[in-house]
Structure formats: structure tokens, C-alpha cells
Amino acid sequence: MVWSKDYLNHIWEFLGETIKMRFTLIRHGETDANVQKLSQGHLESILTVRGIEQTKKLAERLKDEHFNFAYISDLQRTRDTANIVLENDHNNTERILTANLREQCKGKYEGWTIKDREDDIKRIIKEEGKEYSEEYHLFKPADGVGLDNTSNNKKRFYLGESVKEMQDRIVSFYYSLLNMHINDNILLVSSGMAIGSLVSYFNNQSLKDIKTSIPENGSVTIYEANNISNPREAKEISYNDIRHIGEGGFTKVKGLYGV
């Protein structure tokens, strides 16, 4: 059942500040496609040895968290990450696989190197007489057919999706969670651009700059939503927290920037 926004507003006003949804977003561990700098979008890929180690450290970081539900992108790399993180889960967290948390589908570019993909997109946008920096987030890749990159190497169809379309999908899913999870602690397991698009939304940041919002492999990003009348005002608790991994890098925790 999907409740109306007016009804949700009434509930939140009645219960006051006791209402809160806390959600922890984690990015999957490093994959073989990450190492090869491939456009993996909906392309299946497996965690590397390093990625597994990152995820084990992530599991240790989250071991004392009590999640009511875990929503997991149904791609292999995010499922494997969730399985490691929740391996010793004593809270019997309910796990839900969903395509709504998938990475942007790169269409015909699935499996291309990131450089070759971006060079081709720049070429197409330039031929249209437009600026790459202004149009990248609106560019919708052509659909394509390619291998799924699993041991079966079956061919599959990839439906191209723009960065804006991906963000709309992710934000719509976030709104649906608000309808269902009042006062719940939610785990979301997803990919870099997908998480970055939600962070950009909360920060009211242009998608032209989305690449600056992409968290690192094995990172933790936490928000709390306590204003249903303006869900965009989610409170940032931490962003791209990778201190548990111990590999250095950028982290922001409760407004504190550090390594």
C-alpha cells in the first residue's frame, strides 16, 4: 500500500520528532571491472581479492548496527558484498533484492573502457553542437547487446539510461522507502553512480558535477530523514567513510573532513 503524502504528513506531525528513517548506503567492494576501468553499469562482475578484504572490513565496521531491512541491488557485485556484510547478522535482517538500486545502465557501452566510452560520448555531443560538460548527465546511451560477463557468458540486452534517468529512479525508490519505513534503520547496498546521484539530490547539486559525489569501494554513507514534508532535507551523518578500510582517501563524518 502506498500512502498519500498528506496522510504521511499527518502521521509525522502527530508523532513529532520521534519519526526518523536512518539509512546506510554502502558501495560494493572493488571488482575486476573496476581494476580494468570498464564501464560495468548492469554488466556483471565479481569482487577482487582486494574487494573481498574491503568488504570484510566493512562488515566489521557495521557489525554492531541493527538493520531492520536491507535493500540490495540485484547485481552480482552488490549481492556478494551484502552476503559478506550480513554473514554474521544476528538480527535476521530482512533482505530484499531490487533492480531499483542498480547502477546506471550504459547501454551499448557496457564492457567498454571508461575512456573509450567517454571519448565516444564527447564525440557525439560535439557533433550535435553541444558542450559535453553541460549535456553529459542528459545523454542517453544507445541500447546494446553484449555478454553478461559471468561464467555463462550469455548475451543480454542493455537498455541505455541517462544519468538523470538513473537519479529519477533512485530518488523515486527513496521516496517509496519513506512510505514504508517509519523509524526503521535501513541498509542500502548499491554502486558508485547510483549512490552519488542520491547524494547529489540531497545536496541540491547539479548532476553535471555528479562525479565529485561518487563514493569509493567499500565506503559507508549515512543519512537520516526526519521531515516527510521535505524528504530532500535528509541529514548527512557521514559521507564516503572509508576509515575502516585503512587505505587513505577522502572522508567526511559529521561535517569533519579528514583522511
C-alpha positions, 0 to 999 in steps of 0.5 A: 500500500502506498500512502498519500503524502498528506496522510504521511504528513499527518502521521509525522506531525502527530508523532513529532520528532520521534519519526526518523528513517536512518539509512546506510548506503554502502558501495560494493567492494572493488571488482575486476571491472573496476581494476580494468576501468570498464564501464560495468553499469548492469554488466556483471562482475565479481569482487577482487581479492582486494574487494573481498578484504574491503568488504570484510572490513566493512562488515566489521565496521557495521557489525554492531548496527541493527538493520531492520531491512536491507535493500540490495541491488540485484547485481552480482557485485552488490549481492556478494558484498551484502552476503559478506556484510550480513554473514554474521547478522544476528538480527535476521535482517530482512533482505530484499533484492531490487533492480531499483538500486542498480547502477546506471545502465550504459547501454551499448557501452557496457564492457567498454573502457571508461575512456573509450566510452567517454571519448565516444560520448564527447564525440557525439555531443560535439557533433550535435553542437553541444558542450559535453560538460553541460549535456553529459548527465542528459545523454542517453546511451544507445541500447546494446547487446553484449555478454553478461560477463559471468561464467555463462557468458550469455548475451543480454540486452542493455537498455541505455539510461541517462544519468538523470534517468538513473537519479529519477529512479533512485530518488523515486525508490527513496521516496517509496522507502519513506512510505514504508519505513517509519523509524526503521534503520535501513541498509542500502547496498548499491554502486558508485553512480547510483549512490552519488546521484542520491547524494547529489539530490540531497545536496541540491547539486547539479548532476553535471558535477555528479562525479565529485559525489561518487563514493569509493569501494567499500565506503559507508554513507549515512543519512537520516530523514526526519521531515516527510514534508521535505524528504530532500532535507535528509541529514548527512551523518557521514559521507564516503567513510572509508576509515575502516578500510585503512587505505587513505582517501577522502572522508567526511563524518559529521561535517569533519573532513579528514583522511 
